Structure formats: structure tokens, C-alpha cells
């Protein structure tokens, strides 16, 4: 669909859920994909499957919350081939209000969702400047725009991602670096199935239906839909787009009021 041939992409959290589908989609469109994951076995398995299906992917064990680790890995990749795409997808969730969220909870979410994105931006942008430009997509959430029950730390982190996106887009206009974010509503991933099995044993189907109906369109999103939007935003066809937040939410933000 989009010509990403020989473009080099880093996808954080790129071996599971939405991130995995982004890795697959970018590879199908010709990109050389570098998967950053804390689980090296998972990253290797998924990279091997992408390669077996005609794509090009490499697996890297990277904890995005550790700056030195990120900086070294990014420098090694850019030495091999100039980085042109960064997808900041790695993130964790947390359930709780401001009262029930502990300092340790807050720190954990911050370190992955906010500091992790910062670390990757901090490492990649200097190389993008040297390379003549690049494209960044950050994974935000509808939680950055509307209140969700019991999601204090998570919503905080995604609000920060949205603001980071606007700031990076503004600061690097002159360097041919575009930066946008995507704000999904609920997306059906293995994480959702695991959550339902753990939280609502025996009632998984009923709760899945209830969660699906919270989107006005009547269903959850598909990872493929988020990945397709990502592929468009990092392609040359989206060359006039920067500093934008793209809700992909089945009408959640505008039609639930």
C-alpha cells in the first residue's frame, strides 16, 4: 500500500499486540524493521516469522526505560543503516484512581510510557537530523483526551505523550522531522483476552461484549487498523502531516457525549 522500501524503522514493543502488527505491516511495505522488546525470545520469534514471510526484521532486547541501553542500541543500528522511522509504541497500563495509585505504581508507568518514549526520541532525533529527516509516530490513547474511570496513571502518561508529540513536531520542523500520534480506543489484542480471563473468569464473552459496546461503532478496534494508520503516517503520502493527534476510536470521543 505504501512504499517504505529500504526505510529503517524502530518499533518499540514491536513483538506483541498493536506493536507486532505495526512491525509486520511496515515490513510488508518494504521497511527494515528493528523490534525493541524486553522479552528477547518473543522478539526473536516474531522477527523470524517476518523474515520467513519475505520481510526484513531484527530483534533487540531493549528496556526503553534505561537511557544508556537505548542510546547504545540506536547508535549501533544507525551505524548499519540510517534510521528514518521511530514508532514509540511500548507501554504499560495501570488500573487505579489517584488515591489508590501508589508512588511505585506511578513511577513504573512513568518510566515505561513517558521516560521510555523520551529516551527513544532523545537517542533517535540527532541521527534523524544527520540523516536529513525522519518520521515519528507516538502511541497515545483516547485517555489523553477524555476521562476514563480508574486510569489515573495511564491517562497521565498518555496525556504526556500527546503533548510530547506536539512539542517535537514544533521543535524539528526545520530538520524535516515529522511527528504525530495515534489515540486508539479499545483494541482487541491478546492483552484484552488475558485481562478478561483473569478479572472475569467464566464471564469473558459477556464482558467482551460489554467492552465492545463502549465504542459507539459497536466493536473494538483491530491491531491491523492501527497499523494501517501508522504505515500511512510514516509514508511519503503523509508528507504534509505533522503535529497531529489521530483518534482511531469508533466514535468514542465525539459520539459518547
N, C-alpha and C positions, 0 to 999 in steps of 0.2 A: 504493500500500500504506500509506504514512504521509503524513499531512497536514503538509507543510513549507511550505505556501503563504506566500509573502512573507517567509519566514525567509532571512536573509542569511548565506551560508556562504563561508568562505575555505578552499580546499583547496590545500595546498602540494604541489608535484609532481603537480599535478592534470591533466596533459595526456598522461600515459603510464602504462602498466601498471595497477596497482591504483588509483592516484590518478585516472586517467582514468575508470575505471568508477565510482568514487565520485562524481566530478563529474557524470557522466551520470545516475546513479541519484538523487542529490539533486535535480538539475534536473527529472527526470521526476516527482518527488514534490512539485514546486512551489517548491523553494528557488531563490533568486537566487544563483548560484554565481560566485565570483571565483577564478579559477585563477591561482596563483602558480607561475611556471616560469622557469628560467634561459634556456630556448630560446623566444624570443618568437614565432618563426614557427610552431612547434609549438603553442604556447598559442593563438594566433590561429586556426589551422586548426581545432582541436578545439572552441574556443568557438563558432566559426561553425557547425560541424556540430550542436552542441547547440541553438543558436538556430534553425537550419533545421528541427529536429525538434520545435519547439514549446516548448523550454525557454528559460531566460534565463541567459546566462553571459557573463562578461567576462574578457578575458585581460590579464595583467600580467606584465611582465618583472621578476622579483624574485629576487635571490640571498639566500636566507634566512640565510646566514652573515654578512650585513652588516646590523648592527642599525639604522643610520641609514636605510638603504634600506627596511627592513621597517617601521620606525616611521612614515615619511612616507607610505608606501602605505596602511597600515592606517588612518591618520588621515583620508586622503582618502576612503577607502571609507566609513568611519563617518559622515563629513560628509554623504554622499549618502543612506545608509540604515543604521540601526543594525545592527551586527554581532551575530548571535546564535549562530553556529556556527563553530568552528575545527576543522579536521581537519589535524593535523600528520602529513603522510604523506611529505614529501620525505626522501630518504635515499639513501645510497650503501653499497655493500658493499666488503669487502676480504678477501682470502684470505691467511692467514699466521698463524704462531704468534707468541708474544711475542718469540722470538728473531729471526724473520725480519721482523717488523714494525718499520719504521724510525720515527724521530721524525716525519718528514714524513708517513708513512702515517697515523700516529696522529692528528696534527694535522688532516689532511684529513677523516678520518672524524668526529672530534670537532666540527669546525667546521660540518659539514652536519647530522649526525644529532643531536647534543646541543645545540650552541650555536644551530643553526637553529631547533630546537623552542623553546628558551628565548627566543630573540628574538621569535618569534611570540606566545608566551604573554605575554611582557613588554609587548608592544605591544597585544595584544587585551584582556587581562583588565581594565585600567582602563576601557575602553569598555563591556565587559560589565557591570561594576559600575554604571556610569552608566545603562545601558540596562535595568537591573532583572534581569539574569541572562543565562545562556547555557549552551552545552554544548560541551565539548571532547572530541575523540577523538584520542588519540595512537597512532601505529602502532609497536608494539613488535615482538616476534618470539618464537618458541619459544626462540631463543638467549638470551633473558633468563632462562629457567628451567632449561635443560639445557645441557650442554656439547656444542658442535658442533666437529668437527675443523677445525683451521686457520682459525678465525674469531675470533681474539683481539680485534682492534679492533672488529669488528662486534658481537660479543657484549657487549663492554664498553658500547658505545653503547646497545644495546637494553636492557641491564640498567638503565642510567641512565634511559631513557625510562619504564620500568616504575616506578621509584622516584619520578620526577618526577610521574607520574600520581597516585600515592597522596598525595604531598605537596600538590599543587594541590587535589585533592579535599578534603583536610582543611582547608586554609587558607581556602577560599572557600565553605564550607557556608553561612555566614551571608549570602552575597551571591547565593544562588540560582544558583550556577555549579556544574554537574556536570562531572566529568572521569573518563573511563575510557580504557582502552587495549585494543587488539586485538593478539593474538600469533599471526600465521599461521605455518604450516609452509611447505613449498614451494608456491608458487602458479605456475601456468603463465602466464607473460607473455612478450612478445617478448624481454625480457631473458634469459630462460632459453634460448630458442631461439638467440639470438645467442651466449651463453656456450658452448653445446654445439657450435655450428658452429665457433667459434674454438678451443676446447680439445680437441674430439674429432672432427676432420674425417673424414667417412666412417663414423663410428660414432654419429651423432646419435641414430638410432632406438633402438639398443641402450642407450645411456647414458640416454636419456629414460625408457626402461622401468625401468632400474635405479633412477633417482632417484624415479620414481613409486612404486616398491615400498617405499621407505624409510618412507612413510606406511602404517601398518597397514591403512588402508581401501583401499589399493591404487592410489591415484592422487594426483596433485597437486590442490591447490585451484584454484578458478576465481576470477578477479577479481570476477565477479558475486556470488559468495558472501561475499567480504569486504565488498563494497559494500552488500549487503543488511543485514549486521550493523551496518555503520556507520549506515545510514539509520534502523534501529531505535533505536540508542543515542542519536542526536541528536533523536529524535522525542519527543513528549509521552508516548507509550506507555511509554517507559523512564524516566519521571519519578522512579521510586523507586530508580534505579540510579546509584551514584557510587562512585568509589574501587575499581573492579573491573578485573581483567585478564581478557580473554576469549580463551582459546586457541581457534583455529579451525584444527585441525591433523590431522584424520583419525586421531586417536588417538595421535599421535606421543609426546606427553609421558607419558601414563599407560599406554599399551599396548606400548611398546617395551622395557619393563624385563623 
